[in-house]
Amino acid sequence: MRNKVAPILNLVENSDKLKPLTNRRPVAALPFGCRYRLIDFPFSSLTGIEVPSAALFISGSGHSLYDHIRSGSTWGLESRVGGGVFTHSHINLKAELEGTELYTGNYYDDHYHFVSRSNAEYVLLMGSNMLSNVQLDSLMRFHLKKESDVTVVYKKIKRGEVRKDSIHTSLSMSESDSERIVGFNSIADLTDTENALLLNMEIMILDKETFLKLLYKARKQQKDVTVKNLIQFSLDDDKTIFGYEYTGYLKVIEDISSYFQANMDMLNEDNFNALFYRANPVLTKPKNSAPTYYGEQSEINNAQFANDCEVYGKVQNAVIFRKVSIAEGAQVENSIIMQDSCIEEDVYLNHVILDKHVYVKKGARLEGTIENPIVVAKDSIIYAEGDIEKGE
């Protein structure tokens, strides 16, 4: 399968409802599960088909993402023969400047050059906000078996599993062929929370020639190169579109609540195994350091820790990232504590998300809810009186 697929990762994903966690990082760079980032999951899926290169399109600054990806060697993307990670950032800014003398790039040309110059026979489109572990080799076999023009990945879910105003779509299948896609609907227009729907997971595979034709239509109509738009163009052209059903773990990361719940889901062994061990192993940038130290007075119940932490307090139902210190007498429950945070004595945190480098002073108390966890921005200081000196 190597060299046959040109992957395009569309990371121009709406991040407004994930602020302040996305103030200075794209959705794809969000930390997850103690030591991963969301980008690790689509990248790890790519290792299953041994692609040598990938193109990334990012709405804003990609600094945090590039720092994590580096050469792409973790995922086998550092080959000297046609390999590499081709990054295109500030897509939103370029769109605003298009047509002015300040505009220096072209959104559609970047897609065209990556695909046309590759030796690939097929193009794969993916995003990062559909937390899943898709076996792309199985998707490819399905696509070839069906002799499909276009194949789209979907999952059966209940309407209540995504936001009422979700921007995603539900696929419609033919009455005569339950695997053939004949249309789609906006999920926001569906109201019954118990109804099942076929969630478009924004993963598509199609042959190179078909993609370039659809890219031309997108350019002509000034539409984003998204799976939803390419499905519509394909329907307009009477292309054969099949749906490939994904049955593994899935969480749509579209707001703070869903991001919080996805991390908490990893404390359930069945969910953890379904995401990390069902298909391809999930790879991430290695960071070797000392193991976590648990003091004699520490109490741990149903929690995950990364390495290099020091724990002397009580931790329950929590996800703790690298280099976090939790002092004696502190209590952390139902929370996500990111890298390099420091929690002093007699602190109480419940349903809280601390971004990186947060310092919690002695005696501070924060308590949110499962629907509305309290989010503290990176580099902030939390004082005993409840005041928060904000970082970013």
C-alpha positions in Angstrom: 0.0 0.0 0.0 3.0 2.3 0.5 3.1 5.3 -1.9 -0.4 4.6 -3.2 -2.2 7.1 -0.9 -1.7 10.8 -0.6 -3.2 11.9 2.8 -4.6 15.4 3.3 -5.3 16.3 6.9 -7.8 19.0 7.0 -7.1 20.7 10.4 -9.1 23.8 9.7 -11.5 22.8 12.5 -13.7 25.1 14.5 -12.1 25.8 17.9 -14.2 28.5 19.4 -16.1 26.2 21.8 -12.8 24.7 23.0 -11.3 28.0 24.2 -9.2 28.8 26.2 -7.5 25.5 25.4 -7.3 26.5 21.8 -6.2 30.1 22.3 -2.8 29.4 20.8 -3.1 25.8 19.6 -5.2 24.1 16.9 -7.7 21.4 17.8 -5.3 18.8 16.5 -2.6 19.8 19.1 -4.9 19.4 22.1 -3.3 17.1 24.7 -5.1 13.9 25.4 -4.9 10.9 27.7 -1.8 11.9 29.8 0.8 12.0 27.0 -0.9 12.1 23.5 -2.3 14.8 21.2 -5.3 14.5 19.0 -3.1 14.5 15.9 -1.5 11.2 17.0 -4.7 9.3 16.2 -5.0 10.1 12.4 -1.2 10.0 12.1 -1.1 6.5 13.7 -3.9 5.3 11.4 -1.7 6.3 8.5 1.1 4.0 9.7 -1.3 1.1 8.9 -1.0 1.9 5.1 2.7 3.0 5.3 2.3 6.4 3.6 5.6 8.3 3.2 4.2 11.8 3.3 1.2 13.8 4.4 -0.2 17.4 3.9 -1.5 19.4 6.8 -3.8 22.4 6.4 -4.2 24.5 9.6 -6.4 27.5 10.2 -4.1 29.5 12.4 -0.6 29.1 13.9 0.7 25.6 13.9 3.6 26.2 16.2 2.5 23.8 18.9 1.6 21.2 16.3 4.9 21.5 14.5 6.8 21.2 17.7 5.1 17.9 18.4 5.4 16.4 14.9 8.9 17.6 14.0 10.1 15.5 11.0 7.2 13.0 11.3 9.7 10.2 12.1 7.5 8.8 14.9 4.9 7.8 12.2 7.4 6.9 9.4 7.0 10.2 7.5 10.7 11.1 7.3 11.6 9.2 4.1 14.1 10.9 1.9 12.4 9.5 -1.2 9.1 11.5 -1.6 8.5 11.6 2.1 7.8 14.4 4.6 5.1 16.4 6.3 4.0 19.3 4.1 2.4 22.0 6.3 0.2 24.9 5.3 -0.8 27.2 8.2 -2.8 30.4 8.6 -5.4 29.3 6.1 -7.9 31.7 7.7 -5.6 34.7 7.3 -4.7 33.7 3.7 -8.4 33.5 2.8 -9.0 37.0 4.2 -6.1 38.4 2.2 -6.9 36.6 -1.1 -7.2 39.0 -3.9 -5.0 41.6 -2.3 -1.3 42.2 -3.0 -0.5 40.9 0.5 -1.8 37.4 -0.4 1.1 35.1 -1.0 -0.3 31.6 -1.2 -3.2 29.8 -2.8 -5.3 27.3 -0.9 -6.4 25.3 -3.9 -2.9 25.3 -5.5 -1.4 23.9 -2.3 -3.8 20.9 -2.5 -3.2 20.5 -6.3 0.6 20.5 -6.1 0.7 18.0 -3.2 -1.6 15.5 -4.9 -0.4 16.0 -8.5 3.3 15.7 -7.7 2.8 12.6 -5.6 3.1 9.1 -7.0 -0.2 8.2 -5.3 -3.1 6.6 -7.0 -5.6 7.6 -4.2 -6.2 10.6 -2.0 -7.3 10.3 1.6 -9.0 13.2 3.5 -9.1 13.2 7.3 -9.5 15.6 10.3 -8.5 15.4 14.0 -11.7 16.2 16.0 -13.2 12.8 15.4 -11.3 10.9 18.1 -11.1 7.3 16.8 -8.7 4.6 15.5 -9.7 3.7 12.0 -8.1 0.8 10.1 -7.3 2.5 6.8 -6.1 -0.7 5.2 -9.6 -2.2 5.7 -11.1 1.1 4.4 -9.0 0.7 1.2 -10.0 -2.9 0.7 -13.6 -2.0 1.0 -13.2 0.9 -1.5 -11.6 -1.4 -4.0 -14.1 -4.2 -3.5 -17.0 -1.9 -4.1 -15.3 -0.3 -7.1 -16.5 2.9 -5.6 -15.8 6.4 -7.0 -15.8 7.8 -3.4 -15.9 6.1 0.0 -16.8 7.9 3.2 -16.4 6.6 6.8 -19.4 6.8 9.1 -20.5 5.6 12.5 -24.0 4.9 13.9 -24.6 7.1 16.9 -27.6 8.6 18.8 -28.4 12.3 18.1 -27.8 13.1 21.8 -24.1 12.1 21.5 -23.3 15.4 19.7 -24.2 19.0 20.3 -27.6 20.4 19.5 -25.9 22.9 17.2 -23.3 20.5 15.8 -21.8 21.5 12.5 -21.5 17.9 11.4 -23.7 15.9 9.1 -25.6 12.7 9.0 -25.5 10.5 5.9 -28.5 9.1 4.0 -28.3 5.6 2.4 -30.2 4.2 -0.6 -33.3 2.1 0.2 -32.1 -0.5 -2.3 -28.4 -0.6 -1.1 -27.8 0.2 2.6 -24.1 0.9 1.9 -24.6 3.5 -0.9 -24.7 7.2 0.1 -27.4 9.2 -1.6 -27.3 12.4 0.5 -26.7 14.0 3.8 -28.4 16.3 6.4 -27.2 18.8 8.9 -27.3 17.2 12.4 -28.4 20.6 13.8 -31.7 20.1 12.0 -32.4 16.7 13.7 -34.0 17.2 17.1 -34.9 13.8 18.6 -32.0 12.9 20.9 -32.8 9.2 20.9 -32.9 8.8 17.1 -30.0 7.1 15.4 -28.0 8.8 12.7 -25.1 7.9 10.5 -22.4 10.4 11.5 -20.1 11.6 8.7 -16.7 11.1 10.3 -15.0 13.4 7.8 -12.8 10.6 6.4 -12.9 10.1 2.6 -10.9 8.1 0.1 -11.1 8.5 -3.7 -8.9 8.1 -6.7 -6.5 10.9 -7.6 -8.2 11.9 -10.9 -11.6 12.2 -9.2 -10.1 14.3 -6.4 -8.5 16.7 -8.8 -11.8 17.1 -10.7 -13.7 17.8 -7.4 -10.9 20.2 -6.4 -11.5 22.2 -9.6 -15.2 22.4 -8.7 -14.3 23.6 -5.2 -12.1 26.3 -6.6 -14.6 27.4 -9.1 -17.3 27.7 -6.4 -14.9 29.1 -3.7 -15.7 26.2 -1.3 -13.5 24.7 1.3 -12.0 21.3 0.5 -14.0 19.3 3.1 -15.5 15.9 3.0 -19.0 17.4 3.2 -18.4 19.6 0.1 -16.7 16.8 -1.9 -19.7 14.5 -1.1 -22.0 17.2 -2.5 -19.9 17.7 -5.6 -19.8 13.9 -6.1 -23.6 13.6 -5.8 -24.0 16.5 -8.3 -21.8 14.5 -10.8 -23.6 11.2 -10.2 -20.5 9.6 -8.7 -20.9 6.3 -6.9 -20.4 6.9 -3.1 -20.3 4.1 -0.6 -20.2 4.3 3.2 -17.7 2.3 5.3 -19.0 1.7 8.8 -16.7 2.2 11.7 -17.7 0.4 14.8 -14.9 1.3 17.3 -14.7 4.0 20.0 -15.6 7.5 18.8 -15.9 10.9 20.5 -16.6 14.1 18.5 -14.4 16.7 20.1 -16.4 19.9 19.5 -16.5 21.7 22.9 -15.0 21.6 26.4 -17.6 19.1 27.6 -16.9 16.5 24.9 -13.1 17.0 25.3 -13.5 16.5 29.1 -15.7 13.4 28.7 -13.3 11.9 26.1 -10.4 12.0 28.6 -12.6 10.7 31.4 -13.7 7.8 29.1 -10.1 6.6 29.1 -10.5 5.7 32.8 -12.8 3.0 31.7 -10.8 0.0 30.6 -13.2 -1.0 27.8 -13.0 2.4 26.3 -9.3 2.6 26.6 -8.7 -0.7 25.0 -11.2 0.0 22.2 -9.4 3.2 21.3 -5.8 2.2 21.8 -5.7 -1.5 21.0 -8.6 -2.2 18.6 -6.6 -1.4 15.5 -3.2 0.3 14.9 -1.0 1.1 17.9 -1.3 4.8 18.8 2.1 6.4 18.5 3.3 9.7 19.9 6.5 11.7 20.2 8.6 10.0 22.8 9.7 11.9 26.0 11.8 9.7 28.2 12.0 10.7 31.9 11.8 9.3 35.4 8.8 7.3 36.5 6.1 8.9 38.7 6.8 9.0 42.4 3.9 8.2 44.9 4.5 9.4 48.4 3.6 7.2 51.4 0.5 9.4 52.2 -0.8 9.5 48.6 -4.2 7.8 47.8 -4.9 6.9 44.2 -8.2 5.6 42.9 -9.0 5.1 39.2 -6.5 7.6 37.8 -4.0 7.7 35.0 -0.5 9.3 35.3 2.2 10.1 32.8 5.8 9.9 33.9 7.9 12.3 36.0 5.1 13.3 38.5 5.3 13.6 42.3 2.2 12.7 44.1 1.6 13.1 47.9 -2.1 13.9 48.0 -5.3 12.2 47.0 -6.2 11.6 43.4 -9.5 10.0 42.2 -11.0 9.7 38.7 -8.4 12.0 37.1 -6.0 12.2 34.1 -2.6 13.6 35.1 0.0 14.6 32.5 3.8 14.8 32.8 5.7 16.6 35.5 2.8 17.4 37.7 3.3 17.8 41.5 0.5 17.3 43.9 1.3 18.1 47.5 0.2 16.3 50.7 -3.3 17.2 51.8 -4.4 18.2 48.2 -7.4 16.5 46.7 -7.9 16.1 42.9 -11.2 14.5 41.7 -12.8 14.1 38.2 -10.2 16.4 36.7 -7.6 16.8 33.9 -4.2 18.3 35.0 -1.8 19.1 32.2 1.9 19.1 32.0 4.1 21.1 34.5 1.3 22.1 36.8 1.9 22.5 40.5 -0.8 21.9 43.2 0.1 22.9 46.7 -1.2 21.7 50.1 -4.9 21.6 51.1 -6.1 22.3 47.5 -9.4 20.9 46.4 -10.1 20.5 42.6 -13.2 18.8 41.3 -14.3 18.8 37.6 -11.5 21.1 36.6 -9.2 21.3 33.6 -5.8 22.9 34.2 -3.9 23.7 31.1 -0.1 23.5 31.1 2.1 25.4 33.7 -0.8 26.3 36.1 0.2 27.0 39.7 -2.4 26.3 42.4 -1.7 28.0 45.7 -2.2 26.5 49.1 -5.9 26.2 50.2 -7.4 27.1 46.8 -10.7 25.4 45.9 -12.3 25.0 42.5 -15.4 22.9 41.7 -17.2 22.7 38.4 -19.7 20.1 37.1 -19.5 17.3 34.6 -21.4 19.4 32.1 -19.4 22.5 32.7 -15.9 21.8 34.0 -13.9 24.8 35.1 -11.1 25.5 32.6 -8.0 27.4 33.7 -5.8 28.8 30.9 -2.1 28.0 30.5 0.4 29.8 32.8 -2.3 30.9 35.2 -2.0 31.2 39.0 -4.9 30.2 41.3 -4.9 31.9 44.8 -6.5 30.6 48.0 -9.1 33.4 47.9 -10.3 32.0 44.5 -8.8 34.7 42.4 -7.1 33.5 39.1 -4.3 35.4 37.6 -4.7 34.4 34.0 -1.8 33.4 31.7 -2.8 33.2 28.1 
